[in-house]
Amino acid sequence: MMLAHVRRAPDTPEPAVHTAALGRSSAGAVAAQATYALSSFVLQFAAARLLGLDGLGRYGALYAFLVLTTAVSGGFVGDSLTVLDRQDRSIRAGLQISLIFIAAATSLTLGAVTWSIGFVSAATAASYAVATAAFTVEDALRRNLMAVFSFWRVVIVDVVGLVASVAVLVLMAAAADRVTLTHLMLALFAGQMCALAVAAGLLPVEERVLASFKGADLRSVARFGTWRALQQVVRPTLLAGVRILCLLTSSVAAVGALEAARVYTAPAMLVVGGINSYLFASYARTKSAPLGGVLHRADRTVATLVAITAAVGIAAVAALPILGPVLSGGDYDLSIVAVASWSLFVASIAAVTPFGQLASVRGNQRRVLSIRVADSVVTLIAVVIALALGLAVMWVPLILAIGSIAGGMTIRIMVLAPAAGHANE
């Protein structure tokens, strides 16, 4: 299916003279993901050290739904502004309306639900709501910088947000008897607002234009963005569902221990996420290049990513006796099973995400979505059965990894390979 207002990509691969520039962009993408992950890690580290396992479990659940919200916005707005012609004022207006609606609806809903079910206090729910809204808007501006390959400017944005969050958290910790979940949410909100302001200032002049809402082309945005948002939301939804299942079948402390192991393996995820951020923008820019050649490059990229994440995972397990107490403060031990399982899950993401991105850019987002939904449903059922049979929650990430690899390889074999073969005929 052809998409309206899709920007024309070059008909041939970029000249070799641009190799160095592309290398810098790729390095910038990894650096941007590193600073993004560091910002997230610092607050999660603070939760692990200051709130205990129960507080970390609650923070992990809240953050999971924050990531879910960002996935919806990132797919619907972020991916659309990357692929569609955002310089078209009707498209830009559609993107603006979509962002405002998603930010308002999700923040109000999450705040109301978490308070009404008694999961958090009213103060925490309110701070969570405003943090979610700020996080969503800031992420859209961040994605805009990525769309124009300004990855090193993204690094500046993330560093500003991190410094602001830490500064606010330190000030509140000094003024209060103890740090609470509300304090962490307020620190996140403050950091995102500062990052948002800096991101707006660092955008190129032509990207700062606010279009009139009149004549907004919501249909074109929705035509592409809906499928990408649904696709992007699959994994966060699966993870949120798994967290709920673990909470229902185990204690909050056990889920907190599982979350601590995930935080410990975050450095591997940042490398994968950074390169994937660059890959999506790169695939969109070379949309008209022969698929066969791009697919072969994707295969090599996947092999490299898997090797990197495997090495980092092995190092993480080996260093657990030394680095584990740094994260926990000596209050609890990190599970070696959970750390190894999360490392395998990260490797599975490295092995499959480039294939899903490439297939979506080439117009197969519906098939990608159907495959990802199918493997996620099967994975969730497997988790339910495993927990019912008494499997410890620390093994759950291993089940997630198996399901992820199955879905990604299906996309490679059933979607991309046939399309590349037809293109060569």
C-alpha positions in Angstrom: 0.0 0.0 0.0 1.3 3.4 -1.0 1.4 6.1 1.7 0.3 9.6 1.1 2.9 12.4 1.5 5.8 10.0 2.0 9.1 11.8 1.4 10.9 10.5 -1.6 14.0 8.6 -0.7 17.1 8.4 -2.9 16.9 5.9 -5.7 20.4 4.6 -5.0 22.5 4.1 -1.9 24.3 7.1 -0.6 27.7 7.7 -2.0 30.8 6.3 -0.4 31.9 9.8 0.5 29.2 9.9 3.1 30.4 6.8 4.9 32.2 8.9 7.6 29.2 11.0 8.1 27.0 8.0 8.5 29.5 6.5 10.9 29.3 9.7 13.0 25.5 9.5 12.9 25.5 5.9 14.1 27.9 6.8 16.9 25.7 9.7 17.8 22.7 7.4 17.9 24.4 5.1 20.3 25.5 8.0 22.4 22.0 9.4 22.4 20.6 6.1 23.5 23.3 5.9 26.2 22.3 9.3 27.7 18.6 8.4 27.4 19.2 5.1 29.2 21.4 6.7 31.7 18.7 9.2 32.6 16.3 6.3 33.1 18.9 4.3 34.9 19.7 7.0 37.4 16.1 7.3 38.7 15.7 3.5 38.7 19.0 3.3 40.6 17.7 5.8 43.1 14.5 3.8 43.5 16.5 0.6 44.1 18.6 2.3 46.7 16.1 4.5 48.4 12.7 2.8 48.2 13.5 -0.8 48.8 12.2 -3.8 46.8 8.5 -2.8 47.4 9.0 0.7 46.2 11.1 -0.4 43.3 8.4 -2.8 42.3 5.8 0.0 42.3 8.2 2.3 40.4 8.9 -0.4 37.9 5.2 -0.9 37.3 4.6 2.9 36.8 7.6 3.2 34.6 6.4 0.3 32.5 3.2 2.1 31.6 5.1 5.3 31.0 7.2 3.4 28.4 4.0 2.0 27.0 2.7 5.6 26.6 5.9 6.6 24.9 5.7 3.6 22.6 2.2 4.7 21.4 3.3 8.3 20.9 6.6 7.2 19.4 4.9 5.0 16.8 2.0 7.2 16.0 3.8 10.6 16.0 7.6 9.9 16.1 7.7 7.3 13.3 5.2 9.3 11.2 7.2 12.5 11.3 10.3 10.4 10.3 8.7 8.8 7.3 5.9 11.2 6.2 6.6 14.7 4.8 6.4 16.8 8.0 7.2 20.0 6.0 3.7 19.7 4.5 1.7 22.0 6.8 -1.4 19.7 6.8 0.8 16.7 7.9 2.5 18.9 10.5 -0.9 20.0 11.9 -2.0 16.4 12.1 1.1 15.4 14.0 0.6 18.3 16.5 -3.0 17.4 17.2 -2.1 13.7 17.6 0.7 14.5 20.1 -1.5 16.8 22.2 -4.3 14.2 22.3 -2.0 11.3 23.2 -0.2 13.2 25.9 -3.4 14.5 27.5 -5.4 11.3 27.3 -2.7 8.9 28.5 -1.4 11.1 31.4 -4.9 11.7 32.8 -5.9 8.1 32.4 -2.8 6.7 34.1 -3.0 9.1 36.9 -6.6 8.4 37.6 -6.3 4.7 37.3 -3.3 4.2 39.5 -4.9 6.4 42.2 -8.4 4.9 42.0 -7.2 1.3 42.4 -5.1 2.3 45.4 -1.8 1.5 43.9 -0.3 4.9 44.7 -1.4 8.0 46.7 -3.1 10.9 45.2 0.0 13.0 45.3 2.0 10.3 43.5 -0.7 9.8 40.9 -0.8 13.6 40.2 3.0 13.8 39.9 2.9 10.7 37.7 0.4 12.2 35.4 2.3 15.4 34.7 5.5 13.5 34.4 3.9 11.3 31.7 2.6 14.3 29.8 6.0 16.0 29.8 7.8 12.7 29.0 5.6 12.2 25.9 6.0 15.7 24.5 9.8 15.7 25.1 10.1 12.3 23.4 8.4 13.7 20.3 10.9 16.5 20.0 13.7 14.1 20.6 12.4 11.9 17.8 12.3 15.0 15.6 16.0 15.7 16.2 16.7 12.1 15.3 14.7 12.4 12.1 17.1 15.1 10.9 20.1 13.0 12.1 20.9 15.5 14.9 21.8 12.7 17.3 24.5 14.6 19.1 22.0 17.4 19.9 19.8 14.6 21.4 22.7 13.9 23.7 22.7 17.5 24.9 18.9 17.3 25.6 19.3 14.1 27.6 22.2 15.4 29.7 20.2 18.5 30.5 17.2 16.4 31.5 19.4 14.1 33.6 21.1 16.9 35.5 17.8 18.7 36.2 16.2 15.5 37.5 19.2 14.7 39.8 19.4 18.3 41.0 15.7 18.4 41.9 15.9 14.9 43.6 18.9 16.0 45.7 17.1 19.2 46.8 13.9 17.3 47.8 16.0 14.6 49.6 17.7 17.3 51.6 14.4 18.9 52.5 12.5 15.7 53.3 13.0 13.0 56.0 13.0 10.3 53.3 12.7 10.1 49.5 9.3 8.8 48.3 7.8 7.7 45.0 6.3 11.1 44.6 9.7 12.7 44.8 11.0 10.5 42.1 8.0 11.4 39.8 8.5 15.1 40.5 12.2 14.8 39.7 11.3 13.0 36.4 8.8 15.8 35.6 11.3 18.6 36.2 14.0 16.9 34.1 11.6 16.3 31.2 10.4 19.9 31.2 14.0 21.2 31.1 14.9 18.7 28.3 11.8 19.7 26.4 12.8 23.4 26.4 16.3 22.6 25.3 15.1 20.3 22.5 12.8 22.9 21.1 15.7 25.4 21.0 18.0 22.9 19.3 15.6 22.0 16.5 16.5 23.4 13.1 14.6 26.6 12.3 12.4 24.9 9.7 11.4 22.2 12.2 10.1 24.7 14.8 7.2 25.8 12.7 3.8 25.3 14.4 1.1 24.8 11.8 -2.5 25.9 12.1 -4.8 23.1 13.1 -7.1 24.1 10.3 -6.9 21.6 7.4 -4.9 19.1 9.5 -4.4 15.8 7.6 -5.1 13.4 10.4 -6.0 10.7 8.0 -2.5 10.4 6.4 -0.9 10.5 9.9 -3.3 7.9 11.2 -2.9 5.7 8.1 0.8 5.2 8.8 0.9 6.0 12.5 -1.8 3.7 13.7 0.0 0.6 12.5 3.4 1.7 13.8 1.9 2.7 17.2 0.2 -0.7 17.5 3.5 -2.4 16.5 5.5 -0.3 18.9 3.1 -0.9 21.8 3.2 -4.7 21.5 6.4 -5.3 23.4 5.7 -2.8 26.2 2.2 -4.2 26.5 3.6 -7.7 26.8 6.1 -6.5 29.5 3.4 -4.7 31.4 1.1 -7.7 31.2 3.9 -10.0 32.4 4.6 -7.6 35.4 0.9 -7.8 36.3 0.9 -11.6 36.1 4.0 -11.7 38.3 2.4 -9.4 40.8 -0.7 -11.6 40.9 1.3 -14.8 41.4 4.1 -13.6 43.5 5.0 -10.8 45.9 5.8 -7.2 45.1 9.3 -7.8 46.5 9.9 -10.7 44.1 8.8 -8.5 41.2 11.1 -5.8 42.6 14.0 -8.3 42.5 13.2 -9.1 38.9 13.1 -5.4 38.1 16.5 -4.9 39.8 18.0 -7.5 37.5 16.5 -5.7 34.5 18.0 -2.4 35.7 21.4 -4.2 36.0 21.3 -5.3 32.4 20.2 -1.9 31.1 23.7 -1.0 29.6 23.3 -3.8 26.9 19.9 -2.5 26.0 21.1 1.1 25.5 23.6 -0.1 22.8 20.9 -2.0 21.0 18.4 0.8 21.3 20.8 3.4 20.0 21.8 1.5 16.9 18.1 0.7 16.2 17.2 4.4 16.5 19.8 5.1 13.8 18.7 2.1 11.7 15.0 3.2 11.4 16.0 6.7 10.2 18.5 5.1 7.8 15.9 2.6 6.4 13.4 5.5 5.9 16.0 7.6 4.1 17.0 4.7 1.7 13.4 3.5 1.2 13.9 3.1 -2.6 17.2 1.2 -2.4 17.1 -2.4 -3.6 15.7 -4.5 -0.7 18.1 -7.4 -1.2 21.2 -5.4 -0.5 19.6 -3.6 2.5 18.4 -7.0 3.9 21.9 -8.4 3.7 23.2 -5.4 5.6 20.5 -5.9 8.2 21.7 -9.5 8.6 25.2 -8.3 9.3 23.9 -5.7 11.7 21.9 -8.3 13.6 25.0 -10.6 13.9 27.0 -7.7 15.2 24.4 -6.6 17.7 23.9 -10.2 19.0 27.7 -10.6 19.5 27.9 -7.3 21.4 24.9 -8.1 23.6 26.2 -11.6 24.3 29.6 -10.2 25.4 28.0 -7.6 27.6 25.6 -10.2 29.1 28.5 -12.6 29.9 30.4 -9.7 31.5 27.3 -8.7 33.5 26.9 -12.2 35.0 30.6 -12.5 35.7 30.7 -9.1 37.5 27.5 -9.7 39.5 29.3 -10.4 42.8 31.0 -7.0 42.5 28.5 -4.8 40.8 25.3 -6.3 42.3 25.8 -4.8 45.8 26.5 -1.4 44.2 22.9 -1.4 42.8 21.2 -2.9 45.8 23.3 -1.1 48.5 23.8 -4.5 50.1 20.2 -4.7 51.2 19.4 -7.7 48.8 21.1 -10.0 46.4 20.5 -9.9 42.6 19.4 -13.2 41.1 22.0 -14.6 38.7 19.1 -16.4 36.9 17.2 -13.2 36.4 20.3 -11.3 35.2 21.1 -14.1 32.7 17.5 -14.3 31.5 17.3 -10.5 31.0 20.6 -10.6 29.1 19.1 -13.3 26.7 16.0 -11.1 26.3 18.2 -8.1 25.3 20.0 -10.4 22.8 16.7 -11.4 21.3 15.7 -7.8 20.8 19.0 -7.2 19.0 18.3 -10.2 16.8 14.8 -9.2 15.6 14.2 -5.4 15.8 16.0 -4.4 12.6 13.9 -6.9 10.6 10.7 -5.4 11.9 11.9 -1.9 11.2 12.9 -2.7 7.7 9.7 -4.5 6.9 7.6 -1.6 8.2 9.5 1.1 6.3 8.9 -1.0 3.1 5.1 -0.9 3.6 4.6 -4.2 5.5 3.6 -2.7 8.8 0.3 -4.6 9.0 2.0 -8.0 8.5 4.7 -7.1 11.0 2.0 -6.1 13.5 0.1 -9.4 13.0 3.2 -11.5 13.6 4.3 -9.5 16.6 0.8 -9.7 18.2 0.7 -13.5 17.5 4.1 -14.2 19.1 3.3 -11.9 22.1 0.0 -13.7 22.7 1.7 -17.1 22.6 4.4 -15.8 24.8 1.9 -14.4 27.4 0.1 -17.8 27.4 3.4 -19.5 28.0 4.1 -17.2 30.9 0.7 -17.9 32.4 1.2 -21.7 32.1 4.8 -21.5 33.5 3.8 -19.4 36.5 0.8 -21.7 37.2 3.1 -24.7 37.2 5.3 -23.0 39.8 8.1 -21.5 37.7 10.0 -18.8 39.6 9.5 -15.3 38.2 13.2 -15.0 37.6 12.9 -17.3 34.6 10.2 -15.3 32.9 12.6 -13.1 30.8 13.9 -16.3 29.2 10.4 -17.1 27.9 10.1 -13.6 26.6 13.4 -14.0 24.7 12.2 -17.2 23.1 9.0 -15.6 21.9 10.8 -12.5 20.6 13.2 -14.5 18.5 10.4 -16.7 17.1 8.5 -13.6 16.0 11.5 -11.8 14.5 12.7 -14.8 12.5 9.2 -15.2 11.2 9.3 -11.6 9.8 12.7 -12.3 8.3 11.6 -15.5 6.6 8.0 -14.8 5.7 8.0 -11.1 4.9 11.4 -9.8 4.0 13.0 -12.7 2.2 10.0 -13.2 -0.3 9.8 -9.4 -0.9 13.6 -9.3 -1.7 13.2 -12.3 -4.0 10.3 -10.7 -5.9 12.3 -7.4 -6.2 15.1 -9.3 -7.9 12.9 -11.0 -10.5 
